[in-house]
Amino acid sequence: MKKVSLAAVLAAGTVALAACGSGSSGSGSDGDIMIGSVHPLTGALAGVGALMNDGAKLAVEDVNADGGIESLDGRKLTLGEGDSKGAADTGQSEAQRLISDGAVALVGTYQSDVTANVSAVAERSRVPLVIDVAVDDSILEQGYKNTFRIQPDATSMGADGADDLIALAEANGKPVKTVSYIHIEGAFGQSVFDAFKEQAESQGVQVLKEVTYPGTNFTDATTQVREAAAGNPDVIVATGYYPDQLLVAQAVKALDPDIDALYGVANGAFDDGSFPNDAGAAGENVLSANYHYGATNDEVADIRKRFEAEFGRPMETASVLSYQAVMVIAQALEEAGSDDPEDVRDAIAEIEVEDPLLAFDGPITFDETGQNENATVIVMQTKKGKVEQVFPDEFTTSEPVYPAK
């Protein structure tokens, strides 16, 4: 056997390490800077997951087309794609993989339970996570320093959703006195419901029934809608994801209860661009309190037009949030003048993003917990096959129809 000296081994090791660094798919000292994207690209939520991933992809393309990160000599961004498959443990392992591959920051993930696991990975790794969509309050109640959220949290969505319903009904001469609430089981649905109930009851609105349904194998909402309608509420309120909430709208149409409105809060379907066509007559005049892209913003209109041209599908609000999350990280990289994850984290904590792409009350800034301080819920309504912004006045694209029958 040929004898190899220790010096030769060390030299070979140095060459190997150098080769590994320069050939890595992740960030290097002068190569592309990787942002990791974790979304459900397969499984029941693959439709919205793919849209969100494409939104992040378009943001990366736009940053690169604009010259890259100027303070880092024009270095370009690259997107590392992770598929959570809609499962918390898979999302966690995908986040770990992307960080190992060199991601300096993460965006994601759409589901609260998946985001909770990914935020724990981000904290352990000291890599910032900018949440595009995930509502559960508890995610930011862990005392983590590396997780930030652009969208409203569950408490504000539930509470503001109640305030908006009460104000909208009052303004249209048909005050709401009672509601029944249908929501998906789990942290997402429960946390939004709890906040809505507390706020509604503080204003004298009685929540007659809380009706829940499982997050899997849910194929017919007739039983849940019949139970919710049994107390003769003024309004049926609903929270959940697209497939199941489409079933809720269809069941309400079929059973035709004597209600003033079907009203979504943090609803994954009722203000989605696919909803009017998928729901048909069942979708007409359905209301939805949710975060939403700025429908009167010219920059948003341009981004959405280019997105549809490139990916062949309309850019929904969740996808706009993914685009926005990447832009937050890009601005942080610019302001930090560094791709060290801890420097990027510090820049995000101090960031002020003027002219957000969502219909918010102010710039994107984060409080000490990582929550966007100016995230806002507005009310949309499906009217004649389109989703319109109808409340409050500063964001309206159309007048509301109420009672919404």
Salt bridges, closest charged atoms under 4 A:
ASP54 OD1 - LYS57 NZ 3.59
ASP54 OD2 - ARG313 NH2 2.95
ASP62 OD2 - ARG306 NH2 2.83
GLU81 OE2 - LYS57 NZ 3.74
GLU94 OE1 - ARG97 NE 3.02
ASP101 OD2 - ARG97 NH1 3.45
ASP132 OD2 - HIS39 NE2 2.74
GLU201 OE1 - LYS197 NZ 3.28
GLU210 OE2 - HIS183 NE2 2.78
ASP256 OD1 - LYS405 NZ 3.37
ASP260 OD2 - LYS174 NZ 3.23
ASP302 OD2 - ARG306 NE 3.11
ASP339 OD2 - ARG75 NH2 3.00
ASP346 OD1 - ARG345 NH1 2.93
GLU388 OE2 - LYS386 NZ 3.78
